[in-house]
Amino acid sequence: MAMNVKKGDTVVVLSGKDKGKQGKVLGTVPGSLKVVVEGINMVTCHVKPRRQGEEGGIMKREAAIAACKVQVVCPKCSKGTRIAHKIEGGKKTRVCKHCGAEL
């Protein structure tokens, strides 16, 4: 199964506690079909100080979310959209299903 979401894309969350929120993709985990989105799926981590003088404590950070639960937002029509692929001159490009704009 292919992942249509890439690092740097703006996505909207389709389901879960963060449904409807938008964020930028910080990274992808293709092996488990997951993505890390800025400000989405925040989890609490208990951090232990590793060096002398470094502070530990409770920190919040983004956890990975399943790629099937997010949808790419088209910059032209600003809607969540499925991605179509168009081959032009031997080059494969991603396009919006709604307006046909290149993503």
C-alpha positions, 0 to 999 in steps of 0.5 A, a space after each residue: 500500500 502506498 502513502 500519498 502523504 509527504 513531509 511538508 504537506 498540510 493535512 486535515 485529520 479525518 477522525 479521532 480526538 483531533 478531528 477537523 484540525 489542520 497541521 503540517 507533516 513533520 515526518 513519515 514512517 512508511 514501514 508502519 504507514 504513519 505520519 507525525 503532524 505538527 500539533 496533532 496527537 499530543 502525548 505526555 512524555 516523562 523525560 529523565 535528565 541525561 547530563 548534569 545540569 540538564 532538566 527533566 520533567 513532563 513534556 508534550 510532543 507529537 506522536 505518530 498517527 495513521 496515514 489513512 486518518 489524514 487527508 492532504 489539503 489542496 492549496 488552491 481550493 483549500 479542501 481536504 482532497 484525495 490525491 490523483 496521479 498524472 503522468 506528463 512527459 514521463 514524470 509522475 505528479 500529484 494532483 487534486 481530485 477536486 480542482 486538478 491543481 498540482 500538489 
